[in-house]
């Protein structure tokens, strides 16, 4: 069977370092940190008092106050980034067969703020079940693609992928496979997350997963640095419009890049910790390369999962060294989580956008906040520390790993006729 070619025709982003794709990219290449003291709730009694929050986002102005109140922030973010992507792609849905256009969306947690508010209100009451009628439909993780499909009248495949921090990479892979198998013409794909609240920060603090560098939030996310002490929570959304090549050409769409492969694997090791030898991470990168029909010699850039945790970063580097061999010294590696923080279920999509734009602009975004070399890492590996680097990027890989041992990796290529 001959697979259809799949291309990227639209991008949308709402991130801690920019509320549009151009703002996001400009911040990335200039090494801007999105971390700051949390403004959305009182952190006095919390071990971690900072995060990478979305800034200057006006849900009421975007959706109207009445509609905004019916939606959890993770859905608001999804609709916002998707509107940018749809406009960017120049899509006129009225002129297309919407039964062949779908939405696959990732979120690791879904409507945590809604759940927190409703249960808190119940606990403070007299025991009467006075829940908001929108409680369940606001909270469930699959509601974001539902709202996207309703807004644009899209009747193709519609569901959510939930695989923790690999969720939106999985959404991209599923969308890619439906299109290349001829099951659909276009997908709105990506992910969103909104966990910067008492439950999200408190829960991750209880796991000792978050950085506690409260005296210097802007430099707290330090992937591959000797003094890294945990990840920095982030929030936001990323939307990627994937489209069958001939369908895109027929409507005169601009093309950012071509998606050529995706891989999935499991660590089968621990509930939250990655395999210490990076076995699952190595397997997923190999699967993605094989799916794309390429070798490590073809890759120019890897946007790594790179969360800035003491145990997570080393296993990913081990995996890359295992898969890439001597090619590891030729490629660029960077963790854009050093700037955005960790967007959990939205991370894959937001970081895939960074990889796509690295291809489009022949520019590698940096890993910022590097101060002290970690002797555990080979100094000859190019982690793109602190400053963006210009180079030709023909093919880029982007990794995402999640609690539960879920791994997903995607590969994009410069588009050629």
SVG drawing of the C-alpha trace seen along z (x, -y; Angstrom):
<svg xmlns="http://www.w3.org/2000/svg" viewBox="-29 -41 63 44">
<polyline fill="none" stroke="black" stroke-width="0.4" points="0.0,0.0 1.3,-3.4 0.9,-5.9 -0.5,-9.4 1.9,-12.3 1.0,-14.4 2.0,-18.1 1.7,-20.8 -0.5,-23.7 -1.4,-25.7 0.1,-26.4 -1.4,-28.0 0.2,-28.5 -0.7,-29.9 2.3,-29.6 4.0,-31.1 6.3,-33.0 3.9,-34.1 0.2,-34.0 0.7,-33.6 3.1,-31.5 5.3,-34.5 5.5,-35.7 6.4,-32.1 9.1,-31.7 10.6,-35.1 10.9,-34.3 12.3,-30.9 15.2,-32.1 15.9,-34.9 16.0,-32.6 13.2,-34.2 12.1,-32.4 8.4,-32.2 8.8,-31.4 7.7,-33.8 5.9,-33.9 2.4,-32.5 -0.3,-35.1 -3.4,-32.9 -3.6,-31.7 -2.0,-32.3 1.2,-30.2 2.2,-31.2 2.0,-27.6 3.3,-25.9 6.9,-24.6 6.9,-25.8 5.7,-29.4 6.4,-29.9 5.4,-28.4 5.2,-29.3 1.8,-30.8 0.0,-32.0 0.1,-35.8 -2.4,-38.4 -5.0,-35.9 -8.5,-37.3 -11.0,-34.4 -14.0,-36.7 -12.8,-38.9 -12.1,-35.9 -15.2,-33.9 -17.6,-36.2 -18.2,-36.0 -21.2,-33.7 -19.4,-31.1 -16.1,-31.4 -17.8,-30.4 -18.9,-27.1 -15.4,-26.1 -12.5,-24.9 -9.2,-26.9 -7.8,-23.9 -10.6,-24.1 -10.4,-27.9 -6.7,-27.5 -7.5,-24.8 -10.0,-27.0 -7.7,-30.0 -4.7,-28.2 -6.9,-26.5 -8.4,-29.7 -4.9,-31.0 -4.1,-27.7 -7.2,-27.7 -6.6,-31.3 -3.0,-30.6 -3.9,-27.6 -6.4,-29.8 -9.1,-27.1 -12.6,-27.7 -14.5,-24.8 -17.6,-25.6 -15.8,-24.7 -14.5,-21.4 -16.0,-18.0 -16.1,-18.3 -16.9,-14.6 -13.3,-14.0 -11.9,-16.5 -11.3,-15.5 -10.0,-16.6 -7.7,-14.6 -6.6,-16.4 -4.3,-15.6 -4.5,-16.5 -2.8,-14.7 -5.2,-15.8 -8.1,-17.8 -10.3,-20.1 -8.4,-20.0 -9.5,-23.6 -13.1,-22.7 -12.8,-19.5 -11.0,-21.4 -13.6,-24.2 -16.6,-21.9 -15.3,-19.5 -14.0,-22.3 -17.4,-24.0 -19.1,-20.7 -16.8,-20.2 -17.5,-23.6 -21.3,-23.1 -23.8,-21.2 -23.4,-18.0 -26.1,-18.7 -25.0,-17.8 -25.3,-21.3 -23.0,-20.8 -22.8,-23.0 -24.6,-21.4 -21.5,-22.1 -19.2,-20.3 -18.8,-17.0 -18.8,-18.4 -16.3,-21.1 -14.0,-18.6 -13.7,-15.5 -10.5,-15.3 -12.3,-14.6 -14.3,-17.8 -11.7,-20.0 -11.9,-18.2 -15.7,-18.1 -15.8,-21.9 -13.4,-22.4 -15.5,-20.1 -18.7,-21.9 -17.2,-25.4 -16.1,-24.5 -18.6,-21.8 -16.1,-19.0 -17.6,-15.6 -14.6,-13.4 -12.9,-11.3 -13.0,-13.1 -11.4,-11.9 -8.8,-12.6 -5.4,-11.0 -4.4,-10.8 -0.9,-9.5 0.3,-12.1 3.1,-14.2 3.1,-12.2 -0.5,-13.0 -0.3,-15.5 2.5,-13.7 0.1,-10.7 -2.6,-13.0 -0.2,-14.0 0.7,-10.4 -2.9,-9.3 -3.9,-12.1 -0.9,-11.4 -1.8,-7.7 -5.5,-8.4 -4.5,-10.8 -1.7,-8.7 -4.0,-5.7 -6.6,-7.7 -9.2,-7.8 -9.3,-11.6 -8.1,-14.7 -7.2,-16.9 -6.9,-17.0 -6.8,-19.7 -4.4,-18.1 -2.5,-19.2 -3.0,-19.5 -3.7,-21.8 -3.2,-21.8 -4.2,-24.1 -2.8,-22.7 -1.4,-25.8 -3.7,-25.8 -3.6,-24.6 -4.3,-20.9 -1.7,-20.8 1.1,-22.5 0.4,-20.9 0.1,-17.4 3.4,-17.7 5.1,-19.1 3.9,-16.1 5.8,-14.0 8.9,-16.1 8.8,-16.6 8.9,-20.4 11.8,-22.8 11.7,-24.8 14.1,-27.5 11.7,-30.2 14.5,-32.8 15.2,-32.7 12.2,-31.4 13.5,-32.6 16.4,-30.2 14.7,-27.3 14.2,-25.2 17.8,-23.9 17.8,-20.9 21.1,-19.1 22.6,-21.4 24.4,-20.0 22.1,-21.9 18.7,-21.1 16.2,-20.3 12.9,-19.5 10.6,-20.6 8.7,-23.9 5.0,-23.6 3.7,-25.3 0.3,-25.8 -1.1,-26.6 -1.9,-24.9 -0.5,-24.1 -2.4,-23.4 -1.0,-21.8 -3.1,-21.3 -2.1,-18.2 -3.3,-17.7 -3.0,-15.3 -0.6,-16.8 -2.8,-16.7 -5.7,-18.1 -3.5,-21.0 -2.2,-21.7 -5.7,-21.7 -6.7,-24.6 -3.4,-26.4 -2.3,-26.0 1.1,-27.1 3.2,-24.2 5.5,-24.5 6.9,-21.0 6.1,-17.4 5.4,-14.9 7.2,-11.7 7.0,-9.4 6.0,-8.7 6.9,-6.1 5.4,-4.8 6.7,-2.6 6.4,-1.9 9.0,-1.8 7.2,1.0 9.3,0.0 7.7,-2.4 4.6,-4.5 6.5,-7.8 10.2,-7.2 11.7,-6.6 13.8,-3.5 17.3,-4.3 18.9,-3.1 16.5,-4.9 15.3,-1.6 11.8,-2.9 13.1,-6.2 15.6,-4.5 12.9,-2.2 10.5,-5.0 13.1,-7.0 14.1,-3.9 10.4,-3.2 10.0,-6.8 13.1,-6.6 12.0,-3.3 8.5,-4.6 9.9,-7.6 12.3,-5.4 15.4,-7.3 18.5,-6.7 20.1,-8.8 22.4,-10.2 19.4,-12.1 18.4,-13.9 19.7,-17.4 17.9,-18.4 16.2,-16.7 13.8,-18.7 14.2,-16.5 11.7,-15.9 14.4,-17.4 12.3,-18.3 15.2,-19.4 14.7,-16.6 17.7,-14.8 16.6,-11.3 14.8,-12.2 17.5,-14.1 20.2,-11.4 18.1,-8.6 17.1,-10.5 20.7,-11.4 21.6,-7.7 18.9,-6.8 20.0,-9.4 23.6,-8.1 22.4,-4.6 20.3,-5.3 22.5,-7.9 25.9,-6.6 28.6,-8.9 25.9,-10.9 25.1,-12.4 28.1,-14.8 26.8,-16.1 23.2,-17.0 21.8,-19.8 19.8,-18.9 17.8,-21.4 15.1,-21.5 12.6,-24.3 11.1,-23.5 14.0,-25.6 11.8,-28.5 8.2,-27.3 8.3,-25.0 6.6,-21.7 3.2,-21.9 2.4,-18.3 -0.2,-17.1 0.3,-20.2 4.1,-19.8 4.3,-17.5 2.4,-19.9 4.1,-23.0 7.5,-21.4 6.6,-20.0 5.8,-23.5 9.3,-24.5 10.8,-21.7 8.7,-22.6 9.8,-26.3 13.4,-25.2 13.1,-23.5 11.3,-26.4 13.9,-29.0 17.0,-26.8 17.5,-27.9 17.9,-25.8 16.2,-27.3 18.5,-27.1 18.5,-25.2 18.7,-28.2 19.7,-28.4 22.9,-26.4 25.4,-27.4 27.4,-24.3 28.3,-21.3 27.1,-17.9 30.0,-15.4 27.5,-12.7 27.0,-14.2 29.6,-13.9 30.9,-17.5 31.1,-16.9 27.3,-16.7 25.8,-20.0 22.9,-20.8 22.6,-24.3 23.2,-25.9 22.1,-29.5 22.1,-30.8 20.2,-29.9 22.3,-28.4 21.8,-28.9 22.2,-25.7 20.4,-23.9 17.7,-21.8 16.2,-19.3 14.8,-16.8 13.9,-17.2 12.7,-14.8 10.7,-15.7 10.3,-13.5 7.6,-13.2 7.6,-10.9 4.9,-10.6 4.1,-9.1 3.0,-5.5 6.0,-4.9 4.3,-6.3 6.7,-7.4 5.9,-9.1 8.3,-10.6 7.4,-12.5 9.6,-13.5 9.2,-16.3 11.0,-17.1 11.5,-20.1 8.8,-20.0 9.9,-19.1 7.7,-18.6"/>
</svg>
